Every structure is written in C-alpha cells, then in structure tokens.
C-alpha cells in the first residue's frame, strides 16, 4: 500500500504541475494603462479605451490607474505599465534624458497622437494677481510632482526669477494636489492660483467659472519666446476666447500635444490589435469626452519624435530631427535612422494598421526613413 500511495502522490504531483503549466500558458496578458487624475479627461477616456480593448482583444486583461505626463513615461519605461498617456515633448525628453528626466528612458515607443492641449492658469475673479510676477508669495496649485503642468509652472517661474522655494519663504504655499483637490481649495479661498496642462475647455475650469468665478492669466510674447527657446519641446499655444464664457480674447500660453506611448516589448501583433481597436472605436470614445472629436486618424502619428511602436524599430539607431510649428499645432518630427524594416513582416504595429495594404505600407515606411512626417494612409 505504501508503493501505491507513492505512485498516487507522484501522479497527483505530475497532474498538478500540468494544470499549473496550462493555467500559466493560458493566463491573460496584462495591459496596464497609466492615464491622468480624476477630474480630467485622461482618466475616464483611459478607462473606456481599456474596457473596449479588453472586450475586443482575446487573451488580455486591462486596468487603468491615474498618473501624469512625466510619471507615465517613467512607469511605461520601467515596466510598471504597458501603455500610457503623455505629451509629445515629454516622451521626447524622456527618451533622450532631457528636461525633467535625469537619464534616457529608451523602453518607450510612440503609439498615437491624440489632440492639442494647453497650459491653463486661472486666479479667482476677485484676485489682485495680474501676472506670474505677482505670484511670489501666493498660494498656488500647479499639480502633483512629475506632472507636466507642474514642470511647465517651474519653467515659467524660472523665467520670472523665482521658484517654489521662493514662494514658501515669502509665506506662500505650493499645494501639490490633483484637480479635484485644487478646485476645492480655490472654492474655499485657500489657494489663489490653479494651473493645469490639459484639454481646452476643461471641466475643472468650467466648474470654477461658475463658482467662485475666475480670470485666466496668459504669457507676454517676450516671456513666451524665451521660455520656448530655453525648453526644447515646448511649443506656442493659446486658449481660444470661445473656450470659456469668461473670455473675451484668446489667452497666449504654452501648447502641448497629447500622445500615447507603449512599452517596446509588446508584441507586434498585440500592438496592431490595440491600434485597430483604438481607431475602430472612435465614436465610442467621443461619447465619453467630446474632445475626442479632435483625435484624427489622418494625424495618427504626426509629431512622433521617438520610434513608433513595433519591434522593427531599434532605439539605438534612432536619431530625431524635430521642427516645431509655432501656434497650437502638432510638432513636426523626423525619424531618420531607425533600421530598415523587413518587408515580410506584417502587420507592423500602428503603421500596419494605418497603411492598409502592402504598397501603402511601403510608402508610409519610406516617408518615415526619408525624414518626413508619417501620416495615416488608410
């Protein structure tokens, strides 16, 4: 009976191993998204994108968590997320180790160009603050650390000759919370200035327009010129007068281009399926936020300043030549030296979807290597 029990135990052990192996083999691949704060556009849109992808792509399990433009590049690069929201200039700086990034983060790939946005700064309507120069002792709410809006704020304050520490020494407060917290502080009178790099118009500013009432702060041209010159990747933008009821003229400010990135190790096939699901469900995402109407297939990878998703593109060979279009337009960028793409490989990530047949795919790829902006051809 002892031998029988040993044989049964061995059989059970083998069976258990087979079950575990099969379970692992059949386990869903996680696709984790990092988006934006609650109260913004990125978070609800990100939740819907992930929901749609999980329902359409067999074998994946998705999630969506809050984040910010800079922190999302770090998360995707570090393998803590597979896909993330950011800005075109932010991922370019992250890839090359410039700006707020202490080193190059080479594990990111460009997934999609979304829509233009702007750095928006507002004070209470009854505030005595007329410009950034008046904020040296103010209570400000620029966003959380490693958010793009916070980085913009620091760059602007530097141009005016002071920083967060100066504000604190002068008796002011730098609140580093999310949008909801900032709105509450503005309503309670505990902060003088709310800042955010976000879509135009944006719900938090609309809410503050209704109560307690706000006034937007812009940047003079000479200041803007120096800030753009001293911060590679920053572009000119504006808040149009039509965006908010309190405006009677456009507000000049820094412009930004919302983008999505993915980790370089996602398979070509999965990225293709994600791209297809992303663009095929455009109407579903418009239902979540009307800003999605500005997400256009014909501009799907415009402004890509790092290699586009797909294992055929090797970051070690990538050299970028970026020329920025002044105004609230997409930054035009070139990818000149990604290695030659094997013709037999298809689909080719986003390009495989955007260029519907082999002939058009070759045209899209050739334009990429000749240094032109890649545009959708399907």
SVG drawing of the C-alpha trace seen along z (x, -y; Angstrom):
<svg xmlns="http://www.w3.org/2000/svg" viewBox="-22 -93 44 95">
<polyline fill="none" stroke="black" stroke-width="0.4" points="0.0,0.0 3.0,-2.2 4.1,-1.9 0.6,-2.5 0.4,-5.7 3.7,-6.9 2.5,-6.2 -0.7,-8.1 1.2,-11.0 3.6,-11.1 0.6,-11.0 -1.1,-13.9 2.1,-15.9 2.5,-15.5 -1.2,-16.3 -0.9,-19.4 2.2,-20.6 0.4,-20.1 -2.6,-22.1 -0.4,-24.9 1.6,-24.9 -1.6,-25.0 -3.0,-27.8 0.1,-29.9 0.2,-29.3 -3.5,-30.3 -3.2,-33.3 -4.2,-36.7 -1.5,-39.2 -1.9,-42.2 -2.2,-45.6 -2.0,-48.2 -2.7,-51.8 -1.5,-54.9 -3.7,-57.9 -4.5,-61.1 -6.1,-62.5 -9.8,-62.1 -11.5,-65.3 -9.5,-65.4 -10.1,-63.9 -7.4,-61.3 -8.8,-59.1 -12.3,-58.5 -11.1,-58.2 -8.4,-55.8 -10.9,-53.6 -13.1,-53.4 -10.1,-52.6 -9.1,-49.8 -12.6,-48.5 -13.0,-48.4 -9.6,-46.7 -10.3,-44.0 -13.6,-43.2 -12.2,-43.0 -8.7,-41.5 -8.6,-37.9 -6.2,-37.0 -5.6,-40.3 -6.7,-41.7 -6.6,-45.5 -6.5,-48.1 -6.4,-51.9 -4.8,-54.0 -4.2,-57.7 -0.9,-59.3 0.8,-62.4 2.7,-63.2 6.2,-62.7 5.4,-59.9 3.6,-57.9 6.8,-57.9 8.7,-56.6 6.0,-53.9 5.9,-52.6 9.7,-52.7 10.1,-50.9 7.6,-48.1 5.1,-49.2 2.6,-49.9 2.3,-48.7 0.5,-51.9 0.4,-55.5 -0.8,-59.0 1.7,-61.8 2.7,-64.6 4.8,-64.6 7.5,-66.8 7.5,-64.9 8.2,-61.5 10.8,-63.1 12.6,-64.5 12.2,-61.2 13.7,-59.2 16.7,-61.4 17.1,-62.2 16.4,-65.9 14.2,-68.3 12.9,-66.8 14.4,-63.4 17.8,-62.5 18.6,-59.8 17.4,-58.4 14.4,-56.2 14.7,-54.0 11.9,-51.5 9.1,-53.6 7.5,-53.6 5.1,-56.0 1.5,-54.7 -0.7,-57.6 -1.1,-61.4 -4.3,-62.5 -5.2,-66.2 -3.7,-69.6 -4.0,-70.9 -2.7,-74.0 -1.2,-75.0 -4.1,-76.9 -3.6,-79.2 -6.5,-80.9 -7.0,-83.0 -10.1,-83.9 -12.0,-86.7 -11.5,-89.0 -7.8,-88.2 -5.2,-91.0 -2.8,-88.7 -2.4,-90.0 0.6,-88.0 3.1,-85.4 5.2,-88.1 2.6,-88.6 2.8,-85.0 6.0,-85.3 4.1,-85.0 0.8,-83.4 -0.9,-80.2 -0.6,-78.2 -1.8,-74.8 0.3,-73.7 -0.4,-69.9 1.4,-66.9 5.2,-66.3 6.1,-64.7 3.0,-66.1 3.7,-68.0 1.7,-71.0 4.0,-71.2 7.0,-71.2 5.5,-74.0 4.9,-76.0 8.5,-75.6 9.8,-76.7 7.7,-79.8 8.6,-80.8 12.2,-80.4 11.8,-82.8 10.4,-85.3 13.3,-84.8 11.8,-82.7 10.8,-79.1 8.6,-77.1 11.1,-77.6 10.9,-81.4 7.1,-81.3 7.4,-79.3 10.0,-81.6 7.8,-84.6 4.9,-83.0 3.1,-81.4 2.0,-77.8 2.6,-75.4 -0.3,-72.9 0.6,-69.8 -2.7,-68.0 -4.9,-66.7 -7.6,-68.6 -10.4,-67.9 -8.3,-69.0 -7.2,-72.1 -10.8,-73.0 -11.9,-72.6 -9.0,-74.8 -10.0,-77.5 -13.6,-77.5 -12.6,-77.7 -10.2,-80.5 -7.3,-78.5 -5.4,-78.8 -5.0,-81.8 -3.9,-80.1 -5.0,-76.9 -2.8,-75.6 -3.2,-72.6 -1.8,-71.2 -5.0,-69.8 -7.6,-69.8 -9.4,-73.0 -12.0,-73.6 -11.7,-71.5 -14.3,-70.6 -12.4,-71.9 -12.0,-75.4 -15.7,-75.4 -16.7,-74.5 -14.6,-77.3 -16.1,-79.8 -19.5,-79.1 -18.3,-79.4 -16.4,-81.4 -15.6,-82.9 -12.1,-83.0 -9.8,-85.1 -7.2,-83.5 -3.5,-84.5 -1.5,-84.4 2.1,-84.9 3.5,-88.0 5.2,-87.3 8.7,-88.2 8.4,-85.8 6.9,-83.1 9.7,-83.4 12.4,-82.9 10.6,-80.0 10.1,-78.2 13.8,-78.8 15.1,-77.6 13.0,-74.5 13.3,-72.1 10.0,-70.6 7.8,-73.4 5.6,-75.0 3.4,-78.0 -0.3,-77.7 -3.4,-79.6 -6.7,-79.3 -9.3,-80.5 -11.9,-83.0 -14.6,-80.6 -13.4,-78.0 -14.8,-79.7 -17.6,-82.1 -15.4,-84.4 -13.0,-85.1 -13.4,-87.9 -10.0,-87.3 -7.5,-84.5 -5.0,-83.8 -1.4,-83.1 0.2,-80.2 2.3,-77.1 0.9,-74.5 1.1,-70.7 0.3,-67.7 -1.4,-64.8 0.0,-61.4 0.0,-57.7 3.1,-55.5 3.6,-51.8 6.4,-49.6 8.9,-48.4 8.5,-44.7 4.8,-44.5 4.5,-42.1 3.9,-43.5 0.7,-41.5 -0.7,-42.9 0.2,-46.5 -1.5,-46.0 -4.7,-44.7 -4.6,-47.5 -4.2,-50.1 -7.1,-48.6 -9.4,-48.6 -8.3,-52.2 -9.2,-53.7 -12.2,-51.4 -14.0,-52.7 -13.5,-56.4 -17.2,-57.1 -17.4,-55.3 -14.6,-57.5 -16.3,-60.6 -19.3,-59.7 -17.0,-59.8 -15.4,-63.2 -16.2,-65.5 -12.5,-66.4 -12.0,-63.0 -13.6,-64.6 -10.2,-66.3 -8.4,-62.9 -8.0,-62.3 -6.8,-59.3 -5.0,-61.4 -2.8,-62.8 -2.4,-59.4 1.4,-59.5 2.1,-63.2 4.7,-64.7 6.2,-61.3 9.7,-62.2 10.6,-58.7 10.3,-55.4 6.8,-54.2 5.7,-51.0 6.7,-47.8 9.8,-45.6 11.2,-46.6 12.3,-49.9 15.5,-50.0 16.1,-52.8 19.9,-52.5 19.8,-53.7 17.2,-56.4 18.1,-60.0 15.5,-62.6 15.3,-65.9 12.3,-67.9 11.0,-71.2 8.2,-72.8 5.3,-74.6 4.5,-77.8 0.9,-78.0 -1.3,-75.4 -0.3,-72.8 1.5,-69.5 5.2,-69.5 6.6,-68.0 9.3,-65.5 11.5,-63.2 12.8,-59.7 15.8,-59.3 17.8,-56.3 15.6,-53.5 16.9,-50.4 15.4,-49.0 12.1,-47.2 11.9,-43.6 9.4,-43.7 7.9,-40.3 7.0,-41.5 3.3,-42.3 1.3,-43.7 3.7,-46.5 2.3,-47.9 0.4,-51.2 1.8,-51.5 0.5,-48.1 -3.0,-49.4 -2.6,-52.9 -1.2,-51.6 -3.9,-49.1 -2.1,-47.2 1.5,-46.4 2.0,-49.1 0.8,-51.8 2.7,-50.4 5.9,-50.7 5.1,-54.3 4.5,-55.1 7.7,-53.4 9.7,-55.1 8.4,-58.5 9.4,-57.7 13.0,-57.0 13.3,-59.9 12.6,-62.1 9.1,-63.2 6.2,-63.2 4.4,-59.9 0.7,-60.4 -2.1,-57.9 -2.8,-56.5 -5.9,-54.5"/>
</svg>
